[in-house]
């Protein structure tokens, strides 16, 4: 009798633990139903690049402007960089512990290092060429970073730093995969470059739309085809994100047919080697930015673009529209339920419910 009691007690304990384990495993399977949006600031400004820095949201914008919004004080601090008569437009931003880096898109390419404390700015890289156009920038760690742009020769234009951003050097074309005719990139949301540990992915678009991959911080590269719509100058991948070294998502579409919602989204589970189209003829059309929801086991995704804010809780297989705002260009998560988004004339905070 005592043995039977112990067996039953053990079964109850096991089932309780098992139930608790399942609850823990399933606790990350969130399912957002709606959003609450707070406008942090409005201005006549175009923002395509933001960076989360603890309580500050740094942004890079048009007309030589950059700055940050302090979430604690609810105050905006903005500065303007002027150089000769140039119309500077910053669409790339990255950071180390002490510095913010912003990069001008067109000729001349000007990469500025900005001290977070003193706001002192200095040019750490300049490139003059009629074809120069930089799209995105990220850092692996405090010392090493990367920026990419459209081809000048027969490869993507890629520069790296190994000294914390003080100096930048171009990767020679003979060390990079060759681009195809009409292959370039889009400076839509500073998400052409994605980094996870030493892994790096760069996405291209246009007449050819592919994923360039490096396992060693940009020292060697391979390139993979994708099924995303391509073949015209304004088609292809506009944005990418990876949840970890294996699970990733690419999106974009046809910028000239913004409501086209097929062949514009694809996922990978093998680190970008192979891609599968998802949700054809469903969900959003053109998307400028996609991000994984933190702690969602690679299932939660949010996109912004001309179709509004869309959300998936099944890795991109299905989508629901949470807001109709068509003016947002880029989005980053603060935590599992809160994100910051920016675009035309504003920065907003989105609470997912």
Steps between C-alpha positions, in 0.01 A plus 500: 500500500783730594675421170182576303465831688860592419449411136183712483672787684794479260263506203325809634833676560625396153184616328504827692861560407430397142202734487708782642773425247251517212358824634852641514576385148174638369524828688697649212227414251344844527222614272460876469147617428534879481741788558505820703702777333658804666656770283835598650554796271385645170696719261553553130764229475574171323650225720612161373759405763461470878717352775394396851749620763355416843255784572585688180373453146762632260393584147663599171300705254488725197632857470811413700305434819559249776412484867334301774178482695536440874230262622555605863465875452283490184729755339655507153856616436584569136807619312570584137820424311587734219782457250541749220177513300432124522152369574590222743257214550586247769330160462750285691572508873700277736660528840770396743493575872648847454409600145217526249584459132288642218561460128387717210339310213636671189806664347708586690452225758574653840519281811488699823608386845304681773594496867199409713629717783636812335310474169832572327483389137776406261520337158664157525442393139432681174447359152454700183352325199204571275355155573556495876183431702515343846202309636567353844746474789544278809762409763599151610644629827688798642784466250364360176230637272379487141317720250372409155387682191409466135763370257757738358684225314391134473441441872303651783672798656601375848719672759604374844662635814718301740589783738167612643402715204800731495602379154319310223635299208336367187486125435654445153267363232722194450403391853126542444241319286432667167170682466264437210387762254256738669563362851525763774326573832240726661567742787149451637546433872867423581422127490705390197768377742408253776748377761474211747830431682758447221231432240421775251235519229465770233194516274485638148219603268421625154528281192661235722413452867730279708644443848874541558631312804820511705575271794818685599417868533540589136826323420340248262164497322254272325178602327161328481209546260153587626149460354404862580355696208782649290582600146423874515692789653256545791434137588662264747598482866465828686546365853622197697527373855633187670379359830816294544769343281242285318155661502459803273249699298521724194233732362451773243310475176443735211528865602311605188208263580483542876188287557650193328512245781644194330867399462586774749575304818711191571649314794804282567588246768851420378673833542401639163620220272145427385189719505132415470225741403227534763149650513470565127197719423458557874597776739703806410624624166819705483688495834789726595594333831455164673602411855469191717313538827748437785462173692247365249696186403531635147123500454413866557556747216395860441525698177441864412453651158237647275251228600518599868616299801467124457565221749560125477521255791583194286828594335339683211253235385205728575462872573258743659488877463530684833507858368448676168776763532672497159769758584736288714840401361680319781434329834703359793385320815576627850364182656255223417198729507638841407654636182612836361416585139591797284423628156355807341478789746498305827631243745244288684491242779291189435366289784390158379204356691 
